[in-house]
Amino acid sequence: MSENRKWSDAVKARDKSCKRCGGVKNLESHHIKPLAELIDLLQIKNKNDARFHVSTLWNLDNGETLCKVCHYLEHGRIINIRESIQQVA
C-alpha cells in the first residue's frame, strides 16, 4: 500500500538516524507495535478495511528508524556478517 511507503518515509525523515546505534546508513522504518498485531486487533481482512484504519496503522508514534543491522536484531533475524561490515564501512 502506498500508505506504508509514506509512513516509512515520514518516520525516517523525522528520525534521520538509527534510534538504537545512531547509524545513518541502510535505514529502515520499524513498527514498534507490530503491524501484524494491529491488523489482527483491528480485524482487517483487506485493503479497504486497512484504508478505514489508516490513522491507526500508519501512526508515526508507532514507528522508529533502525539501521538494517539493528532491525534484524530487533526481530531476532540472522545477520549476514559481510553485509554488516559493509554497512558500517
C-alpha positions as CSV (number, residue, x, y, z in Angstrom):
1,M,0.0,0.0,0.0
2,S,1.2,3.5,-0.7
3,E,0.4,4.4,2.9
4,N,3.2,2.1,4.0
5,R,5.7,3.9,1.8
6,K,4.5,7.3,3.0
7,W,4.7,6.2,6.7
8,S,8.1,4.7,6.2
9,D,9.5,7.8,4.5
10,A,8.0,10.1,7.2
11,V,9.5,8.0,10.1
12,K,12.9,8.1,8.5
13,A,12.7,11.8,7.7
14,R,11.7,12.5,11.3
15,D,14.4,10.4,13.0
16,K,17.2,10.9,10.5
17,S,19.3,8.1,12.2
18,C,19.0,4.7,13.9
19,K,17.4,5.1,17.3
20,R,19.5,2.3,18.7
21,C,23.0,2.9,17.4
22,G,22.9,6.3,15.8
23,G,23.9,4.9,12.4
24,V,22.8,6.8,9.2
25,K,23.3,4.1,6.6
26,N,20.7,1.5,5.4
27,L,17.9,3.0,7.4
28,E,14.6,1.2,7.7
29,S,11.3,2.0,9.4
30,H,10.2,-0.3,12.2
31,H,6.7,-0.6,13.7
32,I,7.0,-0.5,17.5
33,K,3.7,-2.4,17.9
34,P,4.0,-4.9,15.0
35,L,1.8,-4.3,12.0
36,A,0.5,-7.9,12.1
37,E,-0.7,-7.3,15.7
38,L,-2.6,-4.2,14.6
39,I,-4.1,-6.0,11.7
40,D,-5.4,-8.7,14.0
41,L,-6.5,-6.3,16.7
42,L,-8.5,-4.2,14.2
43,Q,-9.7,-7.3,12.3
44,I,-8.5,-6.1,9.0
45,K,-9.2,-8.5,6.2
46,N,-8.4,-6.5,3.1
47,K,-7.1,-3.2,1.7
48,N,-10.5,-1.5,2.1
49,D,-10.6,-2.4,5.8
50,A,-7.0,-1.1,6.1
51,R,-7.9,2.2,4.5
52,F,-10.6,2.7,7.1
53,H,-8.0,2.4,9.8
54,V,-5.2,4.5,8.2
55,S,-4.7,6.8,11.2
56,T,-4.1,3.8,13.5
57,L,-2.0,1.6,11.1
58,W,0.2,4.4,9.9
59,N,0.6,6.5,13.1
60,L,4.1,8.0,13.2
61,D,4.2,7.5,17.0
62,N,4.2,3.7,16.3
63,G,7.4,4.0,14.2
64,E,11.1,4.3,14.8
65,T,14.0,4.3,12.4
66,L,16.5,1.5,12.7
67,C,19.5,0.6,10.6
68,K,19.3,-2.8,8.9
69,V,21.5,-4.5,11.5
70,C,19.5,-3.2,14.5
71,H,16.3,-4.0,12.7
72,Y,17.5,-7.6,12.1
73,L,18.5,-7.8,15.8
74,E,15.1,-6.4,16.9
75,H,13.3,-9.3,15.1
76,G,15.8,-11.9,16.0
77,R,16.9,-12.5,12.4
78,I,20.3,-13.7,11.5
79,I,22.7,-11.1,10.3
80,N,25.0,-11.6,7.3
81,I,28.4,-10.6,8.7
82,R,29.8,-9.4,5.3
83,E,26.8,-7.3,4.8
84,S,27.1,-5.8,8.3
85,I,30.7,-4.9,7.8
86,Q,29.9,-3.2,4.5
87,Q,27.1,-1.3,6.2
88,V,29.5,0.4,8.7
89,A,32.3,0.9,6.3
